[in-house]
Amino acid sequence: MIVKEGIARISVPDSYSRKGPGTRSAGFYNSAQHINRDLTIMALSVLKPKNYLDGFGATGVRAVRVVAELGIQSSISEINPASLRIIRENLEANKVSATIYGEPFQSVVLKGLYEFIDIDPYGSAVPYLDAGLAAVKNGGYLGITATDLSVLTGSVPSKTRRRYGAFIANDDHRHEAGIRLMLADVVRRAATMDRYVTPILSFWHGHFYRIIVRVRNGSQKADRSLDLISTMNFREMYSDFYEDIDQGPVWKGDIEDASIISKFLENPPEHVSATSVDFASRLAGENASFMFYEMADAARSLGVNLPRVNELVDYLSETGSRAYRTHFSTTGIKFTGSWQQFIDAFLSVSGHA
Ligand SMILES: C[S@@+](CC[C@H](N)C(=O)[O-])C[C@H]1O[C@@H](n2cnc3c(N)ncnc32)[C@H](O)[C@@H]1O
């Protein structure tokens, strides 16, 4: 059957996945990743790389859209012969061209100096990170999708330790912790190659995380980026309500480039959906603080009901500190003030001051 996404019409198997992780099959297409592809198109519209490698083609939807919507020269790698046939059909049907390699991503990255390499495999991106980080052009970008969220959020601690060398508590903060764990892994791997990484975009949506990072050469900057990776302890950061547990190591630097996000929000590419633009507009405040304050925890620790989130955000913003909603939790707030200021405001807004 044919599905419409962006400007593209894509031939997909009739059994394609409308939500969740989807089942693995030739021409794998997951409509739940539409937002991932839209935000990639938005970022590419500002980053303007000279070329793009869709490293895990499946239907080729990413490259088809990148060529058709942005005119960026693209290549696709894919190892499944049936998927390769579908990719060829989709390129032809959309009247666009891209170089197709029926070879593993790991060898295709060595073929050219790619300025944007998209890593979107089934499950964990870990097996492909070193190949992408080593091959991408100096100053180029990696887009990385991870669907191993149970590992990144610590729901099976032994797996988190094995794959990422870390501990994550799997509490209400787990998705920001998981993204920061993923970033720590990428930063460390880049540093082994005397390269350093700057996050452009980082988000969680449903069953996946997506990050886009810039990769540059520089051993001193790589050293400095390693200084931004360490453990976090909510008891030390917030209050005695939390257990005295060291989580991580996680990335403590910025997780996005707000100027790039505002550029693509000012002028979103024509074919991205309004839902994706709205979602992207909710990412703008994520750098305001390292981790967010969780209102549900404050309510539990004080034994009072939750006030309205927007009311608390407005109140906190009036204290002279910055406050934003976070996309990592419906009751989470990024706030530059202290836990005590947060609690005082919480009590005032909920009528318990
Ligand atoms: C999750 S799907 C990709 C989805 C696609 N990027 C999209 O946005 O719809 C993963 C694809 O990667 C292919 N694949 C698996 N290992 C690969 C490798 N080492 N190199 C290239 N492709 C690979 C699989 O056959 C599958 O089609």
Ligand as a Chemical Component Dictionary entry (heavy atoms), coordinates in Angstrom:
data_LIG
# 
_chem_comp.id                   LIG 
_chem_comp.type                 NON-POLYMER 
_chem_comp.pdbx_formal_charge   0 
_chem_comp.three_letter_code    LIG 
# 
loop_
_chem_comp_atom.comp_id 
_chem_comp_atom.atom_id 
_chem_comp_atom.alt_atom_id 
_chem_comp_atom.type_symbol 
_chem_comp_atom.charge 
_chem_comp_atom.model_Cartn_x 
_chem_comp_atom.model_Cartn_y 
_chem_comp_atom.model_Cartn_z 
_chem_comp_atom.pdbx_ordinal 
LIG C1  C1  C 0  14.476 0.522  11.758 1  
LIG S1  S1  S 1  14.655 0.120  10.074 2  
LIG C2  C2  C 0  15.013 1.692  9.367  3  
LIG C3  C3  C 0  13.843 2.597  9.250  4  
LIG C4  C4  C 0  14.025 3.780  8.348  5  
LIG N1  N1  N 0  15.263 4.503  8.616  6  
LIG C5  C5  C 0  12.837 4.721  8.464  7  
LIG O1  O1  O 0  12.963 5.879  8.910  8  
LIG O2  O2  O -1 11.725 4.287  8.119  9  
LIG C6  C6  C 0  16.223 -0.654 10.010 10 
LIG C7  C7  C 0  16.646 -1.096 8.614  11 
LIG O3  O3  O 0  18.055 -1.283 8.619  12 
LIG C8  C8  C 0  18.389 -2.423 7.850  13 
LIG N2  N2  N 0  19.709 -2.866 8.340  14 
LIG C9  C9  C 0  19.990 -3.676 9.396  15 
LIG N3  N3  N 0  21.331 -3.757 9.587  16 
LIG C10 C10 C 0  21.906 -2.963 8.621  17 
LIG C11 C11 C 0  23.252 -2.612 8.308  18 
LIG N4  N4  N 0  24.275 -3.086 9.018  19 
LIG N5  N5  N 0  23.463 -1.771 7.285  20 
LIG C12 C12 C 0  22.439 -1.260 6.557  21 
LIG N6  N6  N 0  21.131 -1.554 6.810  22 
LIG C13 C13 C 0  20.881 -2.398 7.825  23 
LIG C14 C14 C 0  17.240 -3.391 8.076  24 
LIG O4  O4  O 0  17.136 -4.307 7.018  25 
LIG C15 C15 C 0  16.043 -2.421 8.153  26 
LIG O5  O5  O 0  15.449 -2.245 6.888  27 
# 
loop_
_chem_comp_bond.comp_id 
_chem_comp_bond.atom_id_1 
_chem_comp_bond.atom_id_2 
_chem_comp_bond.value_order 
_chem_comp_bond.pdbx_ordinal 
LIG C1  S1  SING 1  
LIG S1  C2  SING 2  
LIG S1  C6  SING 3  
LIG C2  C3  SING 4  
LIG C3  C4  SING 5  
LIG C4  N1  SING 6  
LIG C4  C5  SING 7  
LIG C5  O1  DOUB 8  
LIG C5  O2  SING 9  
LIG C6  C7  SING 10 
LIG C7  O3  SING 11 
LIG C7  C15 SING 12 
LIG O3  C8  SING 13 
LIG C8  N2  SING 14 
LIG C8  C14 SING 15 
LIG N2  C9  SING 16 
LIG N2  C13 SING 17 
LIG C9  N3  DOUB 18 
LIG N3  C10 SING 19 
LIG C10 C11 SING 20 
LIG C10 C13 DOUB 21 
LIG C11 N4  SING 22 
LIG C11 N5  DOUB 23 
LIG N5  C12 SING 24 
LIG C12 N6  DOUB 25 
LIG N6  C13 SING 26 
LIG C14 O4  SING 27 
LIG C14 C15 SING 28 
LIG C15 O5  SING 29 
# 
